[in-house]
Amino acid sequence: KPRARDPRSPSVSPRLRSPTPMMRILVASAIVCWGAQLVAACPCCPTCSMETCPCFQPGTAPPTTPEPKVAKVCNAFSCPTGSVLRENAASLTGESAEACCLKTCSAFTCPAGKVKRQNAATITTDNAANFEDACCLAVCSAFTCPAGAKMRKGAATITGNDATACCLKEKCDIFSCPAGDVLRTGADSMEGYDAATCCEAAPPVPKLCTGFTCPADMMLRDNAASIEGEDAAACCLQTCTKFSCPESMILRDGAKLITVVDGDATACCLPTCAGFTCPAGKVVRDEASSITGSDEATCCMQTCSGFTCPIGSILRANEATVTGFDETTCCLKTCSGFTCAAGMSLRADAASFTGFDEATCCSQTCTGFACPTGMMILASAAGIVGSDEATCCFKTCAGFTCPAGHALKTDAAGKAGSDVGTCCEKSGPMLQCNLNCFGESATPVPLPGGNGNGIPAGSIEMCRDF
């Protein structure tokens, strides 16, 4: 069979098995021995051959000497599930489960009739054939008891493989009685294994309160499971469900779960605010009868009676019953702070009259009233509240009608009055007095007509008198 070619000398034919001297010379001229550090291992150098010394082809770098591999110690190895490190792992070298670990019984499945030992996770063995014996124990269910003996109860969980561990003599104490029967008293000392010998009729089961249904206003006693009874008197307790609380109290929440104690109302009821008296300045809350409590914070609300309203507002009339303690709730604006429009005057009782609009706070003054013909507005109209002739106006002579022989005075339009003496003066037809009453060359002068003395107009007497 041809010799495999040395990869370190690719130029040398692998078929050179026993070279002749000439061949060695040829080979020696084509190959070179490794470095001086390997001369001791290659005694043939510097004359060498492929058969006796490792050589390499000139022009290529010699291979480096590989570093020696350090063996790993087993105590650093992580064993797979179902195995543990060997006891001498600290002195063993290896990198595999086979070298470092031992299998435990934890992953072993025992055959029928056997159970795994309790300390299975700590039991190890190298011999697979020994696993069953090392890991398992026989149970009594696989054992056959001899005549006159019966298998112990729970045989599938009892470890053993002999009569002592697995069997009992046939005594009544291990016999299972049929339904409706129980073992006789002293069955543990009776020999036998049949119902007639070992059993007797079971005594009637006493009825316990556990299964009793109490009326709607009652509940089962706490120890109902140990009380014999078949009626409410024996099994139940009265609850607060139908308890009648006294005035100013209401039933507690969950009354159906609270039992009445000697008719004591405090067990079933809680006081409400309806019976609480609030201090001055406060009133009981509207829903007091449904609020449980008996203290000021719970039962009372502040009223406006103690609140001080700012200037321009006053307390509401019912402040003692109005709940709250702020300006919006307790106070009403008065007209004192309202500004009326031109031609209107703030009402006299503005400081105590509540409201804040023109219709409520202001009154029309005579300033804007238009008096009819023959009347004039009063000088003090701006300070007079009113809007009618009688309040705002006075009659002037301009509207007065003078009698015959009289005429309105020239200033009648601005003069207050409504009578002849105030408004009128005598009058008549105008005439020319051409008479010279007092001498020659008198100048004609128009005279007022009629003087009431009965002198005809134009008479000498009239002229003279004028």
Backbone torsions as a table, in degrees:
resi	resn	phi	psi	omega
1	LYS	NA	133.1	-177.4
2	PRO	-63.8	145.5	178.6
3	ARG	-79.0	137.9	179.2
4	ALA	-66.2	144.9	-177.3
5	ARG	-75.8	136.8	176.9
6	ASP	-73.8	120.9	-178.7
7	PRO	-63.2	-20.6	-179.8
8	ARG	-77.9	-11.2	177.7
9	SER	-130.9	71.0	-175.3
10	PRO	-62.5	-21.6	-177.1
11	SER	-85.9	-7.5	-176.9
12	VAL	-95.3	133.0	-179.0
13	SER	-68.8	134.1	179.9
14	PRO	-71.5	-8.0	-176.7
15	ARG	-87.0	2.2	179.4
16	LEU	-81.2	99.0	-179.6
17	ARG	-92.9	-52.4	-178.1
18	SER	-130.4	81.1	-175.3
19	PRO	-64.9	145.1	175.4
20	THR	-75.8	166.8	176.6
21	PRO	-53.5	-39.2	179.7
22	MET	-64.6	-38.8	179.9
23	MET	-66.4	-38.5	178.7
24	ARG	-62.1	-38.7	179.3
25	ILE	-63.5	-43.1	179.5
26	LEU	-64.5	-42.2	180.0
27	VAL	-65.6	-43.4	-177.8
28	ALA	-61.5	-31.0	179.3
29	SER	-76.7	-15.2	-177.5
30	ALA	-105.2	-10.6	-178.1
31	ILE	-127.9	159.3	-177.9
32	VAL	-130.0	142.1	177.2
33	CYS	-71.4	158.8	176.1
34	TRP	-63.1	173.2	-176.8
35	GLY	-59.2	171.9	-175.2
36	ALA	-60.5	-25.2	-179.0
37	GLN	-68.3	-15.2	179.5
38	LEU	-109.4	5.4	-178.5
39	VAL	-60.3	-40.0	-179.0
40	ALA	-61.5	-30.8	179.2
41	ALA	-85.8	-12.0	-179.5
42	CYS	-124.6	83.0	-177.1
43	PRO	-64.5	-13.1	-178.1
44	CYS	-78.7	-20.2	-178.0
45	CYS	-63.7	145.4	7.0
46	PRO	-85.2	-7.6	175.0
47	THR	-95.8	115.5	-172.6
48	CYS	-137.1	168.9	176.4
49	SER	-137.9	164.8	179.5
50	MET	-63.1	-26.8	-175.8
51	GLU	-80.0	-30.0	-171.7
52	THR	-108.4	-29.4	-177.3
53	CYS	-134.2	144.8	173.1
54	PRO	-70.7	128.7	-179.4
55	CYS	-130.9	168.6	175.5
56	PHE	-140.6	159.8	-176.4
57	GLN	-77.2	136.2	178.5
58	PRO	-56.9	147.7	179.8
59	GLY	92.1	-7.0	177.5
60	THR	-115.7	151.2	-179.0
61	ALA	-74.4	139.5	178.2
62	PRO	-65.6	147.1	177.7
63	PRO	-65.8	145.8	178.3
64	THR	-80.5	153.8	179.3
65	THR	-80.3	119.4	-178.8
66	PRO	-64.0	143.2	177.9
67	GLU	-69.3	142.3	-179.7
68	PRO	-63.2	137.2	-179.3
69	LYS	-78.2	131.6	179.4
70	VAL	-88.6	123.1	-179.2
71	ALA	-70.2	137.8	179.5
72	LYS	-87.3	142.2	-179.9
73	VAL	-86.9	143.1	-173.4
74	CYS	-66.6	-24.4	-174.7
75	ASN	-67.4	-7.7	175.3
76	ALA	-98.2	-0.2	-177.5
77	PHE	-85.2	142.1	178.9
78	SER	-100.2	109.8	-177.4
79	CYS	-73.1	146.5	178.5
80	PRO	-71.0	167.0	178.8
81	THR	-57.0	136.0	179.4
82	GLY	91.7	9.1	176.7
83	SER	-146.5	161.2	-179.7
84	VAL	-135.2	159.9	177.3
85	LEU	-61.2	146.0	174.5
86	ARG	-64.9	155.1	-176.8
87	GLU	-61.7	-35.6	-178.5
88	ASN	-96.0	29.5	-177.3
89	ALA	-57.5	-29.2	-177.8
90	ALA	-68.8	-20.6	-179.4
91	SER	-110.7	0.7	179.1
92	LEU	-98.8	143.8	174.3
93	THR	-109.1	143.1	-179.4
94	GLY	164.3	165.7	-178.9
95	GLU	-137.5	29.0	-179.6
96	SER	-139.9	159.6	178.0
97	ALA	-63.9	-33.1	-178.7
98	GLU	-65.0	-39.5	-177.5
99	ALA	-79.3	-35.9	-169.0
100	CYS	-105.4	-20.2	-167.6
101	CYS	-119.6	160.6	171.6
102	LEU	-123.7	137.1	177.4
103	LYS	-71.2	145.4	176.4
104	THR	-107.5	172.3	-178.7
105	CYS	-77.3	-8.1	-172.9
106	SER	-59.9	-31.1	-178.1
107	ALA	-97.8	1.7	-176.7
108	PHE	-85.6	137.8	178.2
109	THR	-103.0	117.8	-179.1
110	CYS	-74.2	148.3	178.8
111	PRO	-74.9	169.9	179.0
112	ALA	-56.6	140.5	179.9
113	GLY	89.7	2.0	178.6
114	LYS	-136.7	155.0	176.8
115	VAL	-127.8	153.9	-179.4
116	LYS	-71.4	142.2	177.9
117	ARG	-63.4	152.8	-176.2
118	GLN	-63.9	-34.7	-178.0
119	ASN	-97.2	35.3	-175.1
120	ALA	-55.5	-34.4	-176.1
121	ALA	-69.6	-13.2	-177.9
122	THR	-111.7	-2.5	-179.4
123	ILE	-91.3	126.7	-178.9
124	THR	-126.1	157.7	175.2
125	THR	-160.1	149.7	177.6
126	ASP	-92.2	-16.0	-174.3
127	ASN	-101.1	111.8	-178.5
128	ALA	-61.8	-28.9	-178.6
129	ALA	-70.1	-21.0	-177.8
130	ASN	-91.8	-2.3	-172.8
131	PHE	-60.1	-43.9	-177.6
132	GLU	-60.4	-46.6	179.4
133	ASP	-68.3	-36.9	-177.8
134	ALA	-73.7	-34.1	-171.1
135	CYS	-99.2	-22.5	-168.7
136	CYS	-118.7	155.3	173.3
137	LEU	-125.9	142.7	177.2
138	ALA	-71.7	146.8	175.5
139	VAL	-112.7	157.9	-172.6
140	CYS	-64.7	-22.2	-177.8
141	SER	-61.8	-19.5	179.1
142	ALA	-93.3	-1.6	-177.3
143	PHE	-97.3	147.3	177.4
144	THR	-107.4	116.6	-178.1
145	CYS	-71.0	148.1	178.1
146	PRO	-72.7	170.2	178.5
147	ALA	-59.1	142.3	-179.5
148	GLY	84.6	4.4	179.4
149	ALA	-134.7	153.1	179.3
150	LYS	-123.4	148.6	178.0
151	MET	-61.7	139.9	177.9
152	ARG	-65.9	151.9	175.7
153	LYS	-65.5	141.9	-179.5
154	GLY	74.2	30.4	-175.9
155	ALA	-57.7	-29.4	-177.2
156	ALA	-68.8	-14.3	-179.7
157	THR	-113.2	-0.6	179.3
158	ILE	-96.8	123.3	179.2
159	THR	-84.2	134.3	179.2
160	GLY	160.9	166.4	-179.3
161	ASN	-148.4	37.8	178.7
162	ASP	-150.3	166.6	-176.1
163	ALA	-64.1	-36.1	-178.7
164	THR	-62.2	-44.4	-177.9
165	ALA	-77.1	-33.4	-168.1
166	CYS	-106.5	-17.5	-169.0
167	CYS	-123.1	157.1	174.1
168	LEU	-130.9	150.6	174.2
169	LYS	-64.6	153.1	-177.6
170	GLU	-69.3	96.7	175.3
171	LYS	-125.4	157.8	-175.1
172	CYS	-64.3	-21.8	-173.8
173	ASP	-66.7	-15.8	177.7
174	ILE	-107.7	7.7	-179.7
175	PHE	-84.3	142.0	178.2
176	SER	-100.2	113.6	-178.9
177	CYS	-74.4	151.3	178.2
178	PRO	-69.3	168.1	-179.9
179	ALA	-57.3	136.8	179.1
180	GLY	90.7	-9.2	178.3
181	ASP	-115.7	161.0	175.6
182	VAL	-134.3	159.8	176.4
183	LEU	-61.4	142.9	178.3
184	ARG	-68.0	157.0	174.3
185	THR	-63.1	133.4	-178.5
186	GLY	82.2	19.8	-178.2
187	ALA	-60.7	-25.9	-177.8
188	ASP	-67.6	-15.5	179.6
189	SER	-113.3	3.7	-180.0
190	MET	-92.3	128.2	175.5
191	GLU	-87.1	136.0	-177.8
192	GLY	147.0	164.9	-178.6
193	TYR	-152.1	51.3	177.6
194	ASP	-147.6	160.9	-174.9
195	ALA	-64.2	-39.2	-177.9
196	ALA	-61.8	-38.0	-178.0
197	THR	-80.7	-41.6	-168.2
198	CYS	-97.9	-19.2	-168.7
199	CYS	-117.4	161.4	173.4
200	GLU	-146.7	163.6	-178.5
201	ALA	-62.2	137.2	179.5
202	ALA	-70.2	138.6	177.8
203	PRO	-65.2	155.2	179.6
204	PRO	-59.8	138.5	-179.8
205	VAL	-77.9	121.8	179.8
206	PRO	-64.3	142.7	178.9
207	LYS	-82.4	122.8	179.4
208	LEU	-99.2	158.5	-177.4
209	CYS	-68.0	-13.2	-177.3
210	THR	-52.8	-39.4	-177.0
211	GLY	-92.5	6.4	-177.8
212	PHE	-84.2	141.3	177.9
213	THR	-102.0	114.4	-178.3
214	CYS	-76.9	155.7	173.9
215	PRO	-59.8	165.1	-174.8
216	ALA	-58.5	-31.3	-177.1
217	ASP	-98.1	18.1	179.7
218	MET	-132.8	166.6	178.1
219	MET	-140.2	152.7	179.8
220	LEU	-61.7	145.2	175.2
221	ARG	-66.2	152.6	-178.4
222	ASP	-59.7	-36.9	-177.6
223	ASN	-97.6	32.4	-176.6
224	ALA	-57.8	-29.8	-177.3
225	ALA	-68.3	-15.8	-179.1
226	SER	-116.6	8.1	-179.4
227	ILE	-107.2	129.6	174.6
228	GLU	-86.0	132.6	179.5
229	GLY	173.7	162.2	-179.2
230	GLU	-140.2	21.0	178.9
231	ASP	-144.4	168.3	-176.8
232	ALA	-64.5	-34.6	-178.6
233	ALA	-60.8	-40.3	-177.1
234	ALA	-82.9	-34.9	-168.8
235	CYS	-103.6	-17.6	-168.5
236	CYS	-121.6	161.9	174.4
237	LEU	-124.7	143.7	178.7
238	GLN	-70.4	133.0	177.3
239	THR	-101.2	174.5	-178.4
240	CYS	-78.6	0.7	-173.5
241	THR	-49.9	-44.8	-176.6
242	LYS	-108.3	18.2	-179.1
243	PHE	-71.5	136.7	-180.0
244	SER	-95.0	106.8	-178.6
245	CYS	-75.0	146.2	176.9
246	PRO	-68.1	170.2	-179.2
247	GLU	-57.1	144.6	180.0
248	SER	70.7	19.0	175.3
249	MET	-135.0	154.7	177.2
250	ILE	-134.2	158.7	-179.9
251	LEU	-61.7	143.2	175.7
252	ARG	-68.3	154.1	172.4
253	ASP	-64.8	144.6	-179.4
254	GLY	70.8	31.7	-177.7
255	ALA	-57.9	-28.8	-177.8
256	LYS	-72.2	-9.3	178.4
257	LEU	-108.5	4.1	-180.0
258	ILE	-111.1	132.6	-178.6
259	THR	-94.4	145.6	178.9
260	VAL	-72.9	133.2	179.8
261	VAL	-114.8	102.7	176.8
262	ASP	51.2	35.1	176.7
263	GLY	70.1	13.1	-177.8
264	ASP	-73.8	119.9	-177.3
265	ALA	-65.0	-30.7	-176.6
266	THR	-66.3	-21.9	177.6
267	ALA	-71.5	-34.1	-174.8
268	CYS	-104.4	-22.9	-169.7
269	CYS	-121.6	157.7	175.1
270	LEU	-124.7	142.9	178.0
271	PRO	-68.7	148.5	177.3
272	THR	-113.6	168.4	-179.3
273	CYS	-69.2	-12.3	-179.0
274	ALA	-61.3	-24.9	-179.4
275	GLY	-99.1	8.2	-177.1
276	PHE	-97.4	141.5	178.2
277	THR	-104.5	117.7	-178.0
278	CYS	-82.0	151.9	178.2
279	PRO	-72.2	171.8	-179.4
280	ALA	-57.9	140.7	179.9
281	GLY	89.2	-0.7	179.0
282	LYS	-135.7	157.1	178.1
283	VAL	-131.7	157.0	178.2
284	VAL	-68.2	142.2	-179.9
285	ARG	-59.3	150.0	-177.3
286	ASP	-58.5	-41.2	-176.8
287	GLU	-92.4	29.4	-174.0
288	ALA	-53.5	-35.5	-175.9
289	SER	-68.8	-13.8	179.9
290	SER	-113.1	3.8	178.6
291	ILE	-101.8	123.4	178.1
292	THR	-85.5	129.0	179.2
293	GLY	159.9	167.0	179.2
294	SER	-152.0	46.7	178.0
295	ASP	-142.6	160.8	-174.9
296	GLU	-61.4	-43.7	-177.3
297	ALA	-61.4	-36.2	-177.1
298	THR	-82.2	-38.4	-167.1
299	CYS	-100.1	-18.5	-169.8
300	CYS	-114.8	155.9	175.0
301	MET	-129.0	141.2	178.6
302	GLN	-67.9	139.9	175.9
303	THR	-108.3	172.6	-177.8
304	CYS	-78.6	-4.7	-171.6
305	SER	-59.7	-26.6	-178.6
306	GLY	-101.8	8.7	-175.7
307	PHE	-88.5	142.6	178.3
308	THR	-106.0	115.4	-178.5
309	CYS	-79.2	148.1	178.8
310	PRO	-72.1	168.9	178.9
311	ILE	-60.5	137.4	-179.4
312	GLY	96.6	2.5	176.4
313	SER	-147.4	160.2	-179.1
314	ILE	-134.7	158.5	178.3
315	LEU	-62.6	146.3	174.0
316	ARG	-60.4	154.5	-177.7
317	ALA	-63.1	-32.8	-177.4
318	ASN	-103.8	38.4	-174.5
319	GLU	-57.9	-27.7	-177.6
320	ALA	-71.3	-15.8	-178.9
321	THR	-116.3	-7.8	178.5
322	VAL	-84.0	122.9	-178.3
323	THR	-88.3	130.5	-179.3
324	GLY	147.7	171.2	179.8
325	PHE	-155.0	54.8	178.1
326	ASP	-147.4	164.9	-174.4
327	GLU	-61.4	-42.2	-177.9
328	THR	-61.5	-42.0	-176.5
329	THR	-78.6	-40.0	-167.9
330	CYS	-96.4	-20.6	-170.2
331	CYS	-116.4	156.0	174.0
332	LEU	-124.9	135.5	178.5
333	LYS	-69.3	145.2	176.3
334	THR	-106.7	168.4	-178.6
335	CYS	-72.5	-8.4	-174.4
336	SER	-61.2	-27.2	-178.4
337	GLY	-96.8	4.5	-176.8
338	PHE	-90.3	143.0	179.1
339	THR	-106.5	117.3	-177.6
340	CYS	-80.4	153.9	179.6
341	ALA	-74.1	166.7	178.7
342	ALA	-58.3	140.6	-180.0
343	GLY	85.5	3.7	179.5
344	MET	-130.1	156.9	-176.5
345	SER	-128.5	140.2	178.0
346	LEU	-63.2	136.2	-177.1
347	ARG	-62.5	153.3	-174.3
348	ALA	-64.1	-33.8	-177.7
349	ASP	-98.0	30.3	-174.6
350	ALA	-56.7	-34.7	-175.9
351	ALA	-67.3	-22.2	-178.0
352	SER	-117.6	-3.5	-178.2
353	PHE	-95.0	123.5	-176.0
354	THR	-84.8	136.3	179.5
355	GLY	151.8	164.8	179.9
356	PHE	-155.2	52.1	176.0
357	ASP	-147.9	164.3	-173.8
358	GLU	-64.0	-40.5	-177.6
359	ALA	-63.1	-34.8	-177.2
360	THR	-84.5	-40.7	-168.0
361	CYS	-97.1	-17.1	-171.3
362	CYS	-117.4	153.8	176.9
363	SER	-126.1	144.7	179.1
364	GLN	-70.0	135.2	176.0
365	THR	-103.4	170.0	-178.1
366	CYS	-71.6	-8.5	-176.4
367	THR	-54.9	-41.6	-176.5
368	GLY	-93.9	7.1	-177.3
369	PHE	-84.7	137.8	179.6
370	ALA	-101.3	109.4	-179.6
371	CYS	-73.2	146.7	-179.6
372	PRO	-73.9	172.6	178.9
373	THR	-58.2	137.4	-179.7
374	GLY	90.3	2.6	179.1
375	MET	-135.8	156.8	178.9
376	MET	-132.0	149.9	178.8
377	ILE	-68.4	144.5	179.7
378	LEU	-68.1	148.5	-179.1
379	ALA	-61.7	-31.1	-177.6
380	SER	-96.3	25.9	-174.3
381	ALA	-56.2	-35.3	-176.4
382	ALA	-64.3	-23.5	-179.1
383	GLY	-104.4	7.1	-178.5
384	ILE	-108.0	125.2	177.5
385	VAL	-84.3	121.6	179.9
386	GLY	166.7	167.6	179.1
387	SER	-155.8	46.2	178.3
388	ASP	-145.0	165.8	-176.2
389	GLU	-62.2	-44.0	-174.5
390	ALA	-62.2	-34.6	-176.2
391	THR	-87.1	-38.9	-168.3
392	CYS	-101.4	-17.4	-169.3
393	CYS	-121.2	160.7	171.1
394	PHE	-132.1	148.3	-178.4
395	LYS	-76.4	142.5	176.6
396	THR	-114.1	162.8	179.9
397	CYS	-64.9	-15.9	-178.7
398	ALA	-61.8	-25.5	-179.5
399	GLY	-98.8	4.3	-178.5
400	PHE	-89.4	143.0	179.0
401	THR	-104.9	114.2	-178.4
402	CYS	-76.2	149.2	178.8
403	PRO	-71.9	174.7	-179.7
404	ALA	-59.6	140.8	-179.9
405	GLY	84.4	5.2	180.0
406	HIS	-131.6	157.1	178.5
407	ALA	-140.4	152.1	178.8
408	LEU	-60.6	143.4	176.8
409	LYS	-67.0	156.3	-176.0
410	THR	-63.2	-26.2	179.9
411	ASP	-101.1	22.3	-174.4
412	ALA	-60.4	-33.3	-174.0
413	ALA	-64.0	-28.3	-178.1
414	GLY	-111.4	12.0	-176.7
415	LYS	-107.6	130.2	178.2
416	ALA	-77.0	130.4	178.3
417	GLY	162.6	164.8	179.1
418	SER	-156.1	43.8	178.1
419	ASP	-143.6	164.8	-174.9
420	VAL	-64.4	-43.2	-176.1
421	GLY	-63.4	-36.0	-177.4
422	THR	-82.7	-36.5	-168.8
423	CYS	-104.0	-20.6	-169.7
424	CYS	-118.3	165.0	172.8
425	GLU	-143.4	155.4	-177.7
426	LYS	-64.8	150.2	-178.4
427	SER	-149.4	164.5	177.9
428	GLY	-168.8	-176.8	-179.3
429	PRO	-70.8	144.5	179.3
430	MET	-74.6	148.1	178.6
431	LEU	-141.0	162.1	178.1
432	GLN	-105.2	121.3	178.5
433	CYS	-93.4	99.5	-176.6
434	ASN	-97.7	7.3	-177.2
435	LEU	-83.7	145.9	175.3
436	ASN	-93.9	92.7	-172.8
437	CYS	-73.5	-27.6	-171.5
438	PHE	-120.6	-2.2	177.5
439	GLY	164.2	-173.5	-178.0
440	GLU	-71.4	159.4	174.0
441	SER	56.8	37.1	176.1
442	ALA	-69.4	142.0	-178.4
443	THR	-88.7	130.5	178.9
444	PRO	-60.1	136.3	-177.7
445	VAL	-130.2	128.8	176.0
446	PRO	-69.0	134.6	-177.1
447	LEU	-112.5	148.1	173.4
448	PRO	-63.7	139.6	-176.4
449	GLY	-74.9	138.1	173.5
450	GLY	63.4	126.9	178.2
451	ASN	-116.2	7.0	178.2
452	GLY	78.9	2.1	-178.6
453	ASN	-98.0	3.6	176.7
454	GLY	80.2	12.5	-179.9
455	ILE	-86.4	128.9	-179.8
456	PRO	-59.3	145.1	-179.4
457	ALA	-62.4	140.8	176.2
458	GLY	83.4	5.7	-178.8
459	SER	-77.8	161.1	179.7
460	ILE	-61.2	-39.7	-178.2
461	GLU	-59.8	-40.9	-179.9
462	MET	-62.6	-48.7	-178.7
463	CYS	-61.3	-44.3	-178.4
464	ARG	-63.7	-43.8	-178.5
465	ASP	-62.2	-39.0	178.0
466	PHE	-63.5	NA	NA
